[in-house]
Amino acid sequence: MFRGFDFDASEIDFSRFVEIGYSLHKRNKDLVSGKLKEYRNRSGEILSKKMTAAWFPNIDAQVFISHAHKDSEIALGLAGLLHDQFGISAFVDSTVWGYSDDLLKILDDKFCYNEKSKTYNYRKRNRSTAHVHMMLSVALSQMINRYECVIFINTPHSISSGDYIEGYTTDSPWIYSEILMTSLIQKRSPEVHRRGQSVLGTESFVHDSALTIKYDVNLAHLSKLNSDNYMKWFNQVTGKARGENALDMLYDLIR
């Protein structure tokens, strides 16, 4: 990672680019494939490396778009715009988040379900959930470390303020993990990153549940990107710069 941005997109309309973003998103979802038997060795043990590579593919990217599940259209529109207007290939990756529950269901049905009682074993389910979330967390960390730029879409769906004087909170453990990771990983120059990469977006799910945990988040290390400086960037780039040059203009505009 080189730069991260705290993006307030509340006054920007990305709607005409959503279909472009969705088509790119759908194309990359097809990369996830495979059945449980393909990830097992001769002894029947599951091979984490193979499973992670199939379910949480580490696709080359320049920009990591972090957003709440309810802001999917904003993320799709932003990814579509980056692809269409700036020549940066966009990838909105629900394969990383959305398929974690699918993978967990496969493991639970295979290893945790009791046919006689028609119930799932609580202890075994805790273990399967821990394994899937560990693979997901590792994949997330690798992606953020690998990609040049992180854009966090800051809306009331992802971040809340006012509960604590000193900062913000989020209900999503995955948003918390993403933002914390951007403050911990080593910063590397654009030149180190630019070796055939594209654009990634992830969606962070806040599941409906009686259990709600608030995570403190610190956004101070992310540069502020709002409608005003976004439009300055958009107007400077349109028709003048593509791909990496467009990102360089963003970095120069917002110090």
C-alpha positions as CSV (number, residue, x, y, z in Angstrom):
1,M,0.0,0.0,0.0
2,F,1.1,3.5,-0.8
3,R,-1.8,5.8,0.0
4,G,-5.2,5.5,1.7
5,F,-8.3,7.7,1.4
6,D,-11.3,8.3,3.6
7,F,-13.9,9.0,0.9
8,D,-17.1,10.9,1.6
9,A,-19.1,10.1,-1.6
10,S,-22.5,11.4,-0.3
11,E,-22.8,14.2,-2.9
12,I,-21.5,12.2,-5.9
13,D,-23.8,10.2,-8.3
14,F,-22.1,7.1,-9.6
15,S,-25.4,5.6,-10.9
16,R,-24.5,5.7,-14.6
17,F,-21.4,3.6,-14.0
18,V,-23.0,0.9,-11.8
19,E,-23.7,-1.4,-14.7
20,I,-20.1,-1.2,-15.8
21,G,-19.0,-2.0,-12.3
22,Y,-21.4,-4.9,-12.0
23,S,-20.3,-6.5,-15.3
24,L,-16.7,-6.4,-14.1
25,H,-17.8,-7.7,-10.7
26,K,-19.7,-10.6,-12.3
27,R,-16.8,-11.5,-14.5
28,N,-14.4,-11.8,-11.6
29,K,-16.9,-13.7,-9.5
30,D,-16.6,-16.5,-12.0
31,L,-13.0,-17.0,-10.9
32,V,-14.2,-18.7,-7.8
33,S,-14.8,-22.3,-8.4
34,G,-14.2,-25.8,-7.1
35,K,-15.7,-28.4,-4.9
36,L,-14.6,-29.5,-1.5
37,K,-13.0,-32.7,-2.7
38,E,-10.6,-30.7,-4.8
39,Y,-9.0,-29.2,-1.7
40,R,-8.3,-32.5,0.1
41,N,-5.1,-34.6,0.1
42,R,-5.0,-38.4,-0.1
43,S,-5.7,-38.7,3.7
44,G,-8.8,-36.6,3.4
45,E,-7.4,-33.5,5.1
46,I,-8.3,-30.1,3.8
47,L,-5.5,-28.1,2.2
48,S,-5.9,-24.5,3.3
49,K,-3.7,-23.0,0.7
50,K,-5.6,-24.6,-2.2
51,M,-9.0,-23.6,-0.7
52,T,-7.9,-20.0,0.0
53,A,-6.6,-19.6,-3.5
54,A,-9.9,-20.8,-5.0
55,W,-12.4,-19.0,-2.7
56,F,-10.4,-15.9,-1.9
57,P,-8.4,-15.3,-5.1
58,N,-5.6,-12.7,-4.8
59,I,-6.3,-10.8,-8.0
60,D,-3.8,-8.2,-9.3
61,A,-5.1,-4.7,-8.4
62,Q,-4.1,-1.0,-7.9
63,V,-7.0,0.2,-5.8
64,F,-8.7,-1.5,-2.9
65,I,-12.3,-0.2,-2.4
66,S,-13.5,-0.9,1.1
67,H,-17.2,-0.4,1.8
68,A,-20.2,-1.6,3.7
69,H,-22.6,-4.2,2.1
70,K,-25.4,-1.6,1.9
71,D,-23.1,0.7,-0.1
72,S,-22.5,-1.9,-2.8
73,E,-23.9,0.3,-5.6
74,I,-21.6,3.2,-4.7
75,A,-18.6,0.8,-4.8
76,L,-19.8,-0.7,-8.1
77,G,-20.3,2.8,-9.5
78,L,-16.9,4.0,-8.4
79,A,-15.2,0.9,-9.8
80,G,-17.1,1.3,-13.0
81,L,-16.1,5.0,-13.3
82,L,-12.4,4.2,-12.6
83,H,-12.5,1.6,-15.4
84,D,-14.5,3.7,-17.9
85,Q,-13.1,7.1,-17.4
86,F,-9.6,6.6,-16.1
87,G,-8.6,3.3,-17.8
88,I,-8.1,1.4,-14.5
89,S,-9.5,-2.1,-14.7
90,A,-12.2,-2.4,-11.9
91,F,-12.9,-5.4,-9.8
92,V,-15.6,-5.4,-7.1
93,D,-14.9,-8.4,-5.1
94,S,-17.7,-10.1,-3.3
95,T,-15.8,-13.3,-3.9
96,V,-13.7,-12.4,-0.8
97,W,-16.6,-11.5,1.5
98,G,-19.8,-12.9,0.0
99,Y,-18.5,-16.4,-0.6
100,S,-17.2,-16.8,2.9
101,D,-20.6,-17.8,4.1
102,D,-21.0,-20.2,1.1
103,L,-17.7,-21.9,2.0
104,L,-18.7,-22.1,5.6
105,K,-22.0,-23.7,4.7
106,I,-20.2,-26.4,2.6
107,L,-17.9,-27.2,5.5
108,D,-20.7,-27.2,8.1
109,D,-22.9,-29.5,6.0
110,K,-20.0,-31.9,5.5
111,F,-18.4,-31.9,9.0
112,C,-20.8,-30.4,11.5
113,Y,-24.3,-31.6,10.6
114,N,-25.9,-34.5,12.4
115,E,-28.3,-36.4,10.1
116,K,-30.2,-38.1,12.9
117,S,-30.9,-35.0,15.0
118,K,-31.0,-32.6,12.0
119,T,-28.9,-30.1,13.9
120,Y,-25.4,-28.7,13.7
121,N,-22.8,-29.4,16.3
122,Y,-22.0,-26.2,18.2
123,R,-18.4,-27.0,19.0
124,K,-17.6,-28.2,15.5
125,R,-19.3,-25.1,14.0
126,N,-17.2,-22.8,16.2
127,R,-14.1,-24.5,14.8
128,S,-15.2,-24.4,11.1
129,T,-16.1,-20.7,11.5
130,A,-12.7,-20.0,13.0
131,H,-11.0,-21.6,10.1
132,V,-13.0,-19.8,7.4
133,H,-12.6,-16.4,9.1
134,M,-8.9,-17.0,9.5
135,M,-8.5,-17.7,5.8
136,L,-10.6,-14.6,5.0
137,S,-8.6,-12.4,7.3
138,V,-5.3,-13.6,5.9
139,A,-6.6,-13.0,2.3
140,L,-7.7,-9.5,3.3
141,S,-4.3,-8.7,4.8
142,Q,-2.5,-9.9,1.8
143,M,-4.7,-7.8,-0.6
144,I,-4.3,-4.6,1.4
145,N,-0.6,-5.1,1.6
146,R,-0.3,-5.8,-2.1
147,Y,-2.4,-3.0,-3.6
148,E,-1.2,0.5,-4.2
149,C,-4.2,2.6,-3.1
150,V,-7.0,2.0,-0.6
151,I,-10.3,4.0,-0.8
152,F,-12.6,3.6,2.1
153,I,-16.2,4.7,1.3
154,N,-17.3,6.4,4.5
155,T,-21.1,6.5,5.0
156,P,-23.4,6.0,8.0
157,H,-23.7,2.3,6.9
158,S,-20.0,1.8,7.6
159,I,-19.0,4.3,10.3
160,S,-20.8,6.0,13.2
161,S,-19.7,8.9,15.2
162,G,-20.8,10.7,18.3
163,D,-20.7,7.7,20.6
164,Y,-17.2,8.6,21.7
165,I,-15.6,12.0,21.9
166,E,-12.3,10.6,20.7
167,G,-13.3,9.1,17.4
168,Y,-15.5,6.7,15.4
169,T,-17.0,3.2,15.7
170,T,-18.2,0.5,13.3
171,D,-20.4,-2.5,13.8
172,S,-18.4,-4.5,11.2
173,P,-15.4,-6.5,12.3
174,W,-14.3,-6.6,8.7
175,I,-14.3,-2.8,8.2
176,Y,-12.5,-2.6,11.5
177,S,-9.9,-5.1,10.3
178,E,-9.5,-3.3,7.0
179,I,-8.9,0.1,8.5
180,L,-6.6,-1.2,11.2
181,M,-4.6,-3.1,8.6
182,T,-4.0,0.1,6.5
183,S,-2.4,1.7,9.5
184,L,-0.1,-1.3,10.2
185,I,1.3,-2.5,6.9
186,Q,4.5,-1.2,5.5
187,K,4.0,1.7,3.0
188,R,5.7,1.2,-0.4
189,S,6.2,3.5,-3.3
190,P,4.0,3.4,-6.5
191,E,7.0,2.1,-8.5
192,V,7.2,-1.0,-6.3
193,H,3.5,-1.7,-6.8
194,R,3.2,-1.1,-10.6
195,R,3.8,-4.5,-12.0
196,G,0.7,-5.4,-14.0
197,Q,-2.1,-4.6,-11.5
198,S,-5.8,-3.6,-11.7
199,V,-8.7,-2.4,-9.3
200,L,-10.3,-4.3,-6.4
201,G,-13.3,-3.5,-4.3
202,T,-14.5,-5.5,-1.3
203,E,-17.7,-5.4,0.5
204,S,-17.9,-5.7,4.3
205,F,-21.0,-7.4,5.7
206,V,-22.7,-6.2,8.9
207,H,-24.9,-9.2,9.7
208,D,-28.3,-8.7,11.3
209,S,-28.0,-10.2,14.8
210,A,-28.9,-9.6,18.4
211,L,-25.2,-9.3,19.1
212,T,-23.8,-5.9,18.2
213,I,-20.2,-5.1,19.0
214,K,-18.7,-1.6,18.5
215,Y,-15.2,-1.4,17.3
216,D,-13.2,1.8,17.7
217,V,-11.7,3.0,14.4
218,N,-9.1,5.6,13.7
219,L,-9.3,7.3,10.3
220,A,-6.6,9.9,10.9
221,H,-4.0,8.2,8.8
222,L,-6.3,8.3,5.7
223,S,-6.3,11.3,3.5
224,K,-9.7,13.1,3.2
225,L,-11.4,12.6,-0.2
226,N,-14.7,14.5,-0.5
227,S,-16.9,15.7,-3.4
228,D,-14.9,18.9,-3.9
229,N,-11.4,17.5,-4.3
230,Y,-12.9,14.4,-6.0
231,M,-14.4,16.7,-8.7
232,K,-11.1,18.6,-9.0
233,W,-9.3,15.3,-9.6
234,F,-12.0,14.1,-12.0
235,N,-11.8,17.3,-14.1
236,Q,-8.0,17.3,-14.1
237,V,-7.8,13.6,-15.2
238,T,-10.7,13.4,-17.8
239,G,-9.2,13.4,-21.3
240,K,-5.7,14.0,-20.0
241,A,-4.5,10.9,-18.0
242,R,-5.2,7.2,-17.8
243,G,-4.3,4.4,-15.5
244,E,-1.2,5.0,-13.3
245,N,-1.0,8.7,-14.3
246,A,-4.5,9.3,-13.0
247,L,-3.5,7.9,-9.6
248,D,-0.4,10.0,-9.6
249,M,-2.6,13.1,-10.1
250,L,-4.8,12.1,-7.2
251,Y,-1.7,11.7,-4.9
252,D,-0.4,15.1,-6.0
253,L,-3.8,16.8,-5.5
254,I,-4.3,15.5,-2.0
255,R,-1.2,15.5,0.2
